[in-house]
Amino acid sequence: MTHNQFDKKSEAWSALFSEPMSDLVKRYTASVFFDKRLWQADIAGSLAHAQMLAAQNIISAADRDAIERGLAAVAAEIEAGQFEWKLDLEDVHLNIEARLTQLVGDAGKRLHTGRSRNDQVATDVRLWLRGEIDLIGGLLADLQRALLDVAEKNADAILPGFTHLQVAQPISFGHHLLAYVEMFSRDGERMSEVRQRTNRLPLGAAALAGTSYPLDREHVARTLGMVDDQGRPQLCQNSLDAVSDRDFAVEFSAAAALCMVHISRFSEELVLWMSQNFGFVRIADRFTTGSSIMPQKKNPDVPELARGKTGRVVGHLMGLLTLMKGQPLAYNKDNQEDKEPLFDSVDTLKDTLRIFCEMVGGQLNPASGLKEGGISVNTQRMEDAARKGYATATDLADYLVRRGLAFRDAHEIVAQAVKAAIAQELDLSDLPLEVLQQFSPRIDQDVYQVLGLRGALEARDILGGTAPRQVRAQIARHRARLG
């Protein structure tokens, strides 16, 4: 890992070896065909390193200029699809350095002064992941905005709230969606925290012990934007830890897995709500599929697949934890196995967030300037379902408490009333007053204001409650937070 001389065959190894690597081992150990996505980070890190080397008089200004020209040419070739990625050169770092040396000669060979692939790859992955976290943070904000739009339209819509998937109490559909806004808000916070710990510079740790060259690591950190909110350089402080630490990748994977769990929970509800037995919502046809045998079917494939992909991302987290658990310090080849699960977790989360943003919020029609599609809500079906489960039973108990009964006594009285309503196949609000008064003489005509779904909804006018007034206040708070 730590040799930096290229021989005539453009291999990275020194003359210590007496035979070439077998083709089988080359294929087994190579990472170039998946880590080549790090090329922009690799070039950015190399440019910052070269600029620092020149500033420290470790290489000449002429060498620095040659390196900058050469890396610009390499970047142009990669962007144009003209760069030849070679298996013999094992990874993205050696491929770029070999091509740079072909283009600018000895200056390219001097680029690796004072660094190792160990600190180089740690820097590249951090730089790449930092950018991906920023993209994911933006997508999380977009998804929250899409949910807020639907919640605002449905702040007054009555949904049966469930516990144990049994009708419990009436809630606002907007309030229900705001629960997911809270979840995705926390996901955004976690991503921001992971970004802080990701945005620290390993470069300068070299292979494991640092280097004898007078590097200015803070210079490199500032150049790469690895700074805190006050612009202070953020460096990995121990060379052994710098090259072997993958906590940032594990932390990201944990945050990504939890975000996917939230998406999976939402997906499960969409699947239920879209079924004929519920019929609460529909999503645009472009997010569904049909059946090859049953022409009447419209299947919620996107939510189902997101639910399935959650297991994939959770599995990557378990894989990374297992990868790291038995490694001694410092760098080990095991760490090459961090990239594929990390890359796939990033790709899966980004793709899922993108599709959910459109599936929830709709797609902008350039002609009308309006969003089309998104979640459509059947408010009548939701309200009818809320009437079926004696959702206002707790409100009747609270009514009796306000009239002097202890809650446990009120609870028992309401249970008897519900039992009678079930026997007569009536809702509590349909029981005549004289029947209700058989259970408690404290019940009066005003009880029907309590037993109605709308009254029950409006009554929960407390911070965090489901009353439409509170829902709108929460929507305003979230919009201000998201900007």
C-alpha positions in Angstrom: 0.0 0.0 0.0 2.7 2.5 0.8 5.1 2.2 -2.1 5.0 5.1 -4.5 7.4 4.2 -7.3 6.2 3.1 -10.7 8.4 0.8 -12.7 8.5 0.4 -16.5 5.3 -1.7 -16.4 3.4 1.1 -14.6 3.0 -1.1 -11.5 3.1 0.4 -8.0 5.4 -2.2 -6.4 9.1 -2.0 -5.7 11.8 -4.3 -6.9 11.3 -6.4 -3.7 9.0 -8.7 -5.5 10.4 -11.6 -7.6 7.3 -12.5 -9.6 4.3 -10.6 -10.9 0.9 -10.8 -9.2 -1.3 -13.6 -10.6 -4.3 -12.6 -12.7 -6.6 -14.3 -10.2 -5.2 -12.1 -7.4 -5.4 -9.0 -9.5 -9.1 -9.6 -10.1 -9.7 -10.5 -6.4 -7.9 -7.5 -4.9 -8.7 -4.8 -7.5 -11.2 -2.1 -6.6 -10.9 0.2 -9.6 -14.2 -0.8 -11.2 -16.2 0.4 -8.2 -13.9 3.0 -6.6 -13.4 4.9 -9.8 -16.4 6.9 -8.7 -14.0 8.6 -6.3 -12.1 10.2 -9.1 -13.2 13.8 -8.5 -12.4 13.5 -4.8 -9.0 11.9 -5.7 -8.1 14.7 -8.0 -9.3 17.4 -5.6 -7.2 15.9 -2.8 -4.1 15.6 -5.1 -4.4 19.2 -6.2 -4.6 20.4 -2.6 -1.6 18.1 -1.7 0.5 19.4 -4.6 -0.3 23.1 -3.8 0.8 22.5 -0.2 4.0 20.6 -1.2 4.9 23.6 -3.4 4.1 26.1 -0.6 6.3 24.1 1.7 9.1 24.0 -0.9 9.0 20.2 -1.0 8.4 20.3 -4.7 9.0 23.1 -7.1 6.4 25.5 -8.4 7.1 24.1 -11.9 6.3 20.6 -10.7 3.1 21.9 -9.1 2.0 23.7 -12.3 2.7 20.5 -14.3 0.7 18.4 -11.9 -2.2 20.8 -12.1 -2.1 20.8 -15.9 -1.9 17.0 -16.0 -4.7 16.5 -13.5 -6.9 18.8 -15.5 -6.2 16.7 -18.6 -7.0 13.5 -16.7 -10.3 15.0 -15.5 -11.2 16.0 -19.0 -10.5 12.5 -20.3 -12.6 10.9 -17.5 -15.5 13.3 -18.1 -15.3 12.6 -21.8 -15.3 8.8 -21.3 -11.9 8.5 -22.9 -9.9 7.5 -19.8 -8.7 3.9 -19.8 -9.2 2.3 -16.4 -6.7 -0.5 -16.0 -7.2 -3.6 -13.8 -3.4 -3.9 -13.5 -3.3 -0.6 -11.6 -5.8 -1.9 -9.0 -7.6 1.2 -7.9 -8.6 4.8 -8.8 -5.5 6.3 -7.2 -2.9 4.4 -9.1 -4.8 4.7 -12.4 -4.9 8.5 -12.1 -1.3 8.8 -10.9 0.0 6.5 -13.7 -1.8 8.6 -16.4 -0.6 11.8 -14.8 3.0 10.5 -14.9 2.5 9.6 -18.6 1.3 13.1 -19.3 3.8 15.2 -17.2 6.7 12.9 -16.5 8.7 13.2 -13.3 6.5 15.8 -11.8 3.8 13.2 -11.6 6.1 10.9 -9.7 6.7 13.6 -7.1 3.0 14.1 -6.3 2.9 11.1 -3.9 5.6 12.7 -1.7 4.6 12.6 1.9 1.5 10.6 1.5 0.3 7.0 1.2 -2.7 5.4 -0.5 -3.8 4.7 3.1 -4.4 8.4 4.0 -5.2 9.1 0.4 -8.2 6.8 0.2 -9.4 7.8 3.6 -9.4 11.4 2.4 -11.1 10.6 -0.9 -14.0 8.6 0.7 -14.6 11.4 3.2 -14.6 14.1 0.5 -17.0 12.0 -1.7 -19.3 11.2 1.2 -19.4 14.8 2.3 -20.8 15.8 -1.1 -23.3 12.9 -1.0 -24.5 13.9 2.5 -25.2 17.4 1.2 -27.3 16.0 -1.6 -29.2 13.7 0.7 -29.8 16.6 3.1 -31.4 18.5 0.3 -33.6 15.6 -0.7 -34.7 15.1 2.9 -35.7 18.8 3.0 -37.6 18.4 -0.3 -39.5 15.3 1.0 -40.5 17.2 4.1 -41.8 20.1 2.0 -43.8 17.7 -0.1 -45.3 16.1 3.0 -46.1 19.6 4.4 -48.0 20.5 1.2 -50.2 17.4 1.5 -50.6 18.0 5.2 -51.7 21.6 4.8 -54.4 20.6 2.3 -55.7 17.9 4.7 -55.3 19.6 8.1 -59.1 19.2 8.6 -59.4 15.8 7.2 -60.4 13.1 9.8 -58.3 9.9 9.8 -58.8 7.0 12.2 -55.7 6.9 14.3 -54.6 3.4 15.1 -52.8 1.5 17.8 -52.2 -2.2 17.2 -53.8 -1.5 13.8 -57.2 -1.0 15.7 -59.1 2.2 15.4 -58.1 4.2 18.5 -58.9 8.0 18.2 -59.8 10.4 15.4 -56.8 12.4 14.2 -56.1 14.9 11.4 -54.6 13.3 8.3 -52.3 16.3 8.2 -51.2 15.6 11.8 -50.4 12.0 10.7 -48.2 13.2 7.9 -46.4 15.6 10.2 -45.2 12.6 12.2 -43.1 11.7 9.2 -41.9 15.2 8.8 -40.6 14.9 12.4 -38.8 11.7 11.5 -37.2 13.0 8.3 -36.3 16.2 10.2 -34.3 14.1 12.7 -32.8 12.2 9.8 -31.5 15.5 8.4 -30.1 16.4 11.8 -28.3 13.1 12.0 -26.9 13.6 8.5 -25.6 17.0 9.4 -23.9 15.5 12.5 -22.3 12.7 10.5 -21.1 15.4 8.0 -19.2 17.2 10.8 -17.3 14.1 11.7 -16.8 13.0 8.1 -15.3 16.4 7.2 -11.9 15.9 8.9 -8.6 15.5 7.0 -6.6 12.2 7.3 -4.1 13.3 4.6 -0.6 13.7 6.2 -0.9 10.5 8.3 0.8 8.8 5.4 0.9 5.0 5.8 0.3 4.9 9.6 3.0 7.0 11.4 2.9 10.4 9.8 5.8 11.6 7.6 9.2 13.3 8.0 8.3 15.9 5.4 7.2 19.3 6.8 3.7 19.1 5.6 1.2 21.8 6.4 -1.9 19.7 7.0 -4.0 22.7 7.9 -3.3 24.3 4.5 -4.7 21.2 2.8 -7.7 21.1 5.1 -8.6 24.7 4.3 -8.1 24.1 0.6 -10.5 21.2 0.7 -13.1 22.9 2.9 -12.5 20.6 5.8 -13.2 23.3 8.3 -15.7 24.0 11.1 -18.4 26.7 11.2 -15.7 29.2 12.2 -13.4 28.2 9.4 -10.9 26.4 11.6 -9.2 23.4 9.9 -10.5 20.0 11.0 -7.8 17.3 11.1 -7.6 13.7 12.2 -5.2 14.1 15.1 -3.7 10.6 15.4 -2.0 9.1 12.3 -3.0 5.5 13.2 -6.6 6.4 13.7 -6.6 8.6 10.6 -5.8 5.8 8.2 -7.9 3.1 9.9 -11.0 4.9 11.0 -14.2 4.1 9.2 -16.5 5.3 12.0 -17.8 8.0 9.6 -18.9 5.4 7.1 -20.5 3.3 9.8 -22.3 6.4 11.2 -23.5 7.3 7.8 -24.8 3.8 7.2 -26.6 3.9 10.5 -28.2 7.2 9.7 -29.1 5.9 6.2 -30.6 2.7 7.6 -32.7 4.6 10.1 -33.9 7.0 7.4 -34.9 4.0 5.2 -36.7 2.5 8.2 -38.8 5.7 8.3 -39.5 5.4 4.6 -40.4 1.8 5.1 -42.9 2.6 7.8 -44.5 5.2 5.5 -44.5 2.8 2.7 -46.3 0.2 4.8 -49.0 2.7 5.5 -49.3 3.7 1.9 -49.7 0.1 0.9 -52.5 -0.4 3.5 -54.2 2.9 2.7 -54.2 2.2 -1.0 -55.8 -1.2 -0.6 -59.5 -1.6 -1.4 -60.2 -2.4 2.3 -59.0 1.0 3.2 -59.2 3.2 0.1 -57.9 6.2 2.0 -55.4 7.4 -0.7 -54.2 6.9 -4.2 -50.9 7.7 -5.8 -50.3 8.6 -9.5 -50.4 5.7 -11.9 -46.8 6.2 -12.9 -45.8 4.9 -9.5 -47.8 1.7 -9.8 -47.8 -1.4 -11.9 -50.4 -3.9 -13.1 -50.7 -7.6 -13.0 -49.8 -10.0 -15.9 -52.9 -12.1 -15.2 -55.4 -9.9 -13.3 -56.4 -6.8 -15.3 -58.1 -5.1 -12.5 -54.9 -4.8 -10.3 -53.0 -1.6 -9.6 -50.0 -2.5 -7.4 -48.1 -0.1 -5.1 -44.7 -1.3 -6.3 -42.8 1.8 -5.3 -43.7 1.7 -1.7 -43.3 -2.1 -1.6 -39.9 -2.0 -3.2 -38.8 0.8 -0.8 -39.9 -1.4 2.0 -37.7 -4.2 0.6 -34.7 -2.0 -0.1 -34.7 -1.0 3.5 -33.5 -4.4 4.4 -30.7 -4.0 1.9 -29.4 -0.8 3.6 -29.8 -2.2 7.1 -27.7 -5.2 5.9 -25.0 -2.9 4.7 -24.8 -1.4 8.1 -24.4 -4.9 9.7 -21.7 -5.7 7.1 -19.6 -2.6 7.9 -19.9 -3.2 11.6 -18.7 -6.8 11.1 -15.9 -5.6 8.8 -14.4 -3.3 11.4 -14.9 -5.4 14.6 -11.8 -7.5 14.4 -9.2 -5.3 12.8 -6.0 -4.4 14.6 -4.4 -1.0 13.9 -3.6 0.4 11.5 -4.7 0.0 7.9 -5.7 -3.5 6.6 -6.8 -4.6 3.2 -10.2 -5.5 4.8 -11.0 -1.8 4.5 -11.3 -2.1 0.8 -14.6 -3.8 1.5 -16.1 -0.6 3.0 -16.8 1.0 -0.4 -19.3 -1.2 -2.1 -21.8 -1.3 0.8 -21.3 2.4 1.4 -21.7 3.3 -2.2 -24.9 1.1 -2.5 -26.4 2.6 0.7 -25.9 6.1 -0.7 -27.3 5.2 -4.1 -30.3 3.4 -2.6 -31.1 6.2 -0.2 -30.8 9.0 -2.8 -32.9 7.1 -5.4 -35.6 6.3 -2.8 -35.8 9.9 -1.6 -36.0 11.3 -5.1 -38.9 9.0 -6.1 -40.7 9.7 -2.8 -40.4 13.4 -3.3 -42.3 13.2 -6.6 -44.7 10.4 -5.5 -45.8 12.4 -2.4 -45.7 15.9 -3.8 -46.3 15.4 -7.5 -44.5 16.7 -10.6 -44.4 20.3 -11.8 -46.2 20.9 -15.1 -44.2 23.5 -16.9 -47.2 24.6 -18.9 -49.5 25.3 -15.9 -46.9 25.9 -13.3 -48.8 23.6 -11.0 -47.8 20.3 -9.5 -49.7 17.3 -10.8 -50.0 13.8 -9.3 -48.8 13.2 -5.8 -51.0 11.7 -3.0 -54.8 12.1 -3.4 -56.8 11.7 -0.3 -60.3 10.2 0.0 -61.5 12.2 3.0 -65.0 10.5 3.1 -63.5 7.0 3.2 -61.2 8.0 6.1 -64.1 9.6 8.1 -66.3 6.6 7.5 -63.6 4.3 8.8 -63.1 6.5 11.9 -66.8 6.0 12.7 -66.5 2.2 12.8 -64.2 1.8 15.8 -65.8 3.9 18.6 -63.0 6.3 18.2 -64.5 8.9 20.5 -64.8 6.5 23.5 -61.9 8.2 25.3 -63.6 11.6 24.8 -66.7 10.2 26.6 -64.4 9.1 29.5 -62.8 12.6 29.6 -66.3 14.1 29.6 -67.2 12.1 32.7 -63.9 13.1 34.4 -64.7 16.7 33.9 -68.0 16.0 35.7 -66.3 14.7 38.8 -65.7 11.0 38.2 -62.2 9.4 38.6 -60.8 8.4 35.3 -60.7 4.6 36.1 -64.4 4.7 37.0 -65.2 6.7 33.8 -63.2 4.2 31.8 -65.3 1.3 33.1 -68.6 3.2 32.5 -67.6 3.9 28.9 -66.6 0.3 28.3 -70.1 -0.7 29.3 -71.5 1.9 26.9 -69.4 0.6 24.1 -70.5 -2.9 24.8 -74.1 -1.9 24.5 -73.4 0.1 21.3 -71.7 -3.0 19.8 -74.7 -5.1 20.7 -77.0 -2.7 18.9 -74.6 -2.2 16.0 -74.6 1.6 16.7 -71.9 4.2 17.2 -71.7 5.9 20.6 -73.0 9.1 19.0 -76.1 7.2 17.8 -77.2 6.0 21.2 -80.1 7.9 22.6 -79.5 10.2 25.6 -81.7 8.1 27.9 -79.6 5.0 27.0 -76.3 6.8 27.8 -77.8 8.1 31.0 -78.4 4.5 32.1 -74.6 4.2 32.5 -74.1 7.5 34.3 -76.6 10.2 35.3 -73.8 12.8 34.8 -74.3 12.5 31.0 -76.3 15.4 29.5 -77.3 16.6 26.1 -74.0 18.3 25.5 -72.4 14.9 25.3 -73.1 14.7 21.6 -70.6 17.5 21.0 -68.0 15.3 22.5 -69.0 12.1 20.7 -68.8 13.7 17.3 -65.5 13.1 15.3 -65.1 16.8 14.6 -65.5 17.8 18.2 -63.0 15.1 19.3 -60.5 16.4 16.8 -60.9 20.0 17.7 -60.7 19.2 21.5 -57.0 18.2 21.3 -55.9 21.8 20.9 -52.6 21.4 22.7 -49.0 21.7 21.6 -48.2 18.6 19.6 -51.9 17.7 19.4 -54.1 16.8 16.4 -56.4 19.8 16.4 -56.3 21.5 13.0 -55.2 24.7 14.6 -52.2 23.0 16.1 -51.5 21.2 12.8 -51.4 24.5 10.9 -49.1 26.0 13.6 -46.7 23.0 13.2 -46.7 23.3 9.4 -45.8 27.0 9.8 -43.0 26.1 12.2 -41.6 23.5 9.8 -41.8 25.8 6.8 -39.8 28.4 8.7 -37.2 25.8 9.7 -36.8 24.6 6.1 -36.7 28.1 4.7 
